[in-house]
Amino acid sequence: MFRKLIIGLDWFNTIATKAAGWLATVLLMVMTTVVTIHVICRYGFGYSFVWTEEVARYLMVWMTFLFFPLGHKRGMNVAVDFLVVAFRNTKAGIALRLVLEIMVVVLAVFCVKISLGMIGRGMSTMTQALQVPVGLIYLVLPLSFGLTFLCAVEKVLELSARLAGQRVVAIDEETISTEDHGTDDEDGATLPAVAVGRSE
C-alpha cells in the first residue's frame, strides 16, 4: 500500500512542483524585465509608469510561493536541522522527521483554509494601480500550500514505511544511496527496498 501511494504521489508531486518552479522562473524573468524598464524610463527619460512597482511586487509574491513546494520536496527550505542530522539514519531520527512532516501537513491544511477565506474577501477589493481584485493575487496561496501538503504527505508515507521496516529509495536529499536494493538496520538485518524512483 505504501509503495503504490508513494509512487503515485512522487510522480504527481514531481511534475507539479517542477511546473510551479518553471512558472516561477518565468515570473522572475518578467519581474526583472519590468523593473529594468521602470528604472530606464524613470532615470533615463524622466518618466515612470504607475503600474510597474505593483506588478513587480505581486510577481515576486507569486514567484516566492510557487518555489515553496519545490523547496520542501527537495528539502531546500531554510531550517534548523542539527537534531535531524545528528540522528539522521536512526529510528529516533526517522521518527523526529515524521513528527515534523505531520506538523507540516497540519499547518498546510490550516493555511489552505485561511487562504481560501482571504480569496473570498479579497474579491471585493481592488489593487490601486492595476485595478484587479486582490483575491486574484491570493490565488497562489492555496496552490502553494496545497502542493506543499501533498509533498508533506508523500514524506509522511515514506518515513512511515521506513519505521515499519521497509527501505524507501530516496526521492529527495534525505534519501540514502539507491545503488543497493536493501539496507541494514541497527541490528544488521537487511530491510526490503520500496523502489520509488528519483525526482531528477
Order of alpha helices (4+ residues) and beta strands (2+ residues): alpha-alpha-alpha-alpha-alpha-alpha-beta-beta-beta
